[in-house]
């Protein structure tokens, strides 16, 4: 049994069912007057069928068990977790604290993931933010959130 | 003469100082992207997409096109020096290129890759110039039935795009179609799957999706791995192939150029497939096939000429039919739409400056790349030494800034991050993002043309088969699907026969 395909197939089936219900709510229409949900209906139906086929294949597979935990074996997955958390927090605080503060903190976390010395992490973060601000704000005229200090 | 006049007009556009600068920037960045393993042209085009908002449509496309074919030049550098392909179309160059480097012939290998790329790229551009107008004229007769059939043909090639499971590729294409329906319905204007979120009324943007899947996703995958690479230490005294090298590889260059040109036009083809096919062809026709893999110069000349020729010719369906033939050009297609330009048969008529400007800039870009690549190889070698722990945070930052700058909206950044995680999980669970992006880009056109066609023909599907262009195109799509599925069915039948015989 291929657990990976089974779990992903189940997830996709749930997505297909959800989209199918949305398509029915929108109205599929008829073949001569297709409605807003016409393409969604057929694509989600096909998607659902394919995900069922995927799950059947996953269950029928006899050669070796492909577990989920093995996907991250021997890898530094903590780097990924820290990075994703940093990305989400950056998103949430960008407008509240402003680009300069949010980005400095974000870059410091990312450089810290690389396990460099503290002064290199902070220095690199500050230099990166300064250069980014100069290039994108002054040269390319992109407006960044200024935060409470109006920086 | 028409094409020649167009080309001269195009040069007047491309040689404007700002467009020349954008061509240069695109070519340099493309080479850099090609040199650096980890981010391919798709990710780079996606990351640069928002930055092009600030410049003209012509300048944007010139820059992004330069990035695309520039990556084909740069990819060979790492393949030859480090045995790690800078991008997918240079994978096969590792086979003989690195072996040549180990034998102290890195210079001629790099030189042949650069010259071969230049010659083939130029031929590809000439083909683009000659075929574009007749093809555009032919496509003006297309109605919704023909466009629907053409898009189905393009989506059928999704099955050939997959490196792994075809079933999963088709699933991802369906997912891309569903995602493309988010937003306001183009016919009834009713909101579809917007869940009351105002930002979704315009749909999900191609840039956050592509940047997430191919930029963020790629970085996340690389963050958890430790790659050590040793660069071949060699002096680059002589970057020019010898007379014997040219004699040995002249037919490889010709065949690679032709294979690349035709595969580049086909949806699902492109530089990656072209490079593999041309290498296989060279090995097949060679009188000494055993030398391939040990440092044969033909093993560098063929794939490098094929991928550059394909990179040029793949613009033909994009610019003339409005059908992006591969995922990189799908993102470039998004760049056109963002600037309010629709690629297709009317592009030549409505925006001749853009069309001919891009074609002419490709000539200039090829010259720039030939000049850049050879003398700057020692510099690219230094770039390769930038530690990943410095490089990846910078890539993430560019993605964030780029996504934010599109609409000054954190929502786009969030979408990008979500797709970044999705892209990462795709790699883990062996799904591919390319079919999703291709279907995502073609989805709105498919939906609109299908519904228009059914409205016009009052629900009759027969109309798709009574119109000759539509019928032939759908027939071709069916044939391709059958040939893709046949080997699988044949294997199953053989397996059942074996079991039956055993019993």
Interface residues (C-beta under 8 A of the other chain):
Chain A: X4 X5 X8 X12 X15 X19 X22 X26 X30 X31 X32 X33 X34 X35 X36 X37 X38 X39 X40 X43 X44 X46 X47 X50 X51 X53 X54 X57 X71 X72 X75 X76 X77 X79 X80 X83 X84 X87 X88 X90 X91 X94 X95 X103 X106 X107 X110 X111 X113 X114 X115 X116 X124 X128 X132 X136 X140 X141 X142 X143 X144
Chain B: X51 X54 X167 X168 X170 X171 X174 X175 X177 X178 X181 X185 X187 X188 X190 X192 X193 X216 X219 X220 X223 X224 X225 X226 X387 X388 X389 X390 X392 X393 X394 X396 X397 X400 X401 X404 X405 X408 X410 X413 X414 X417 X420 X421 X424 X428 X429 X430 X431 X443 X446 X447 X450 X451 X454 X455 X458 X459 X461
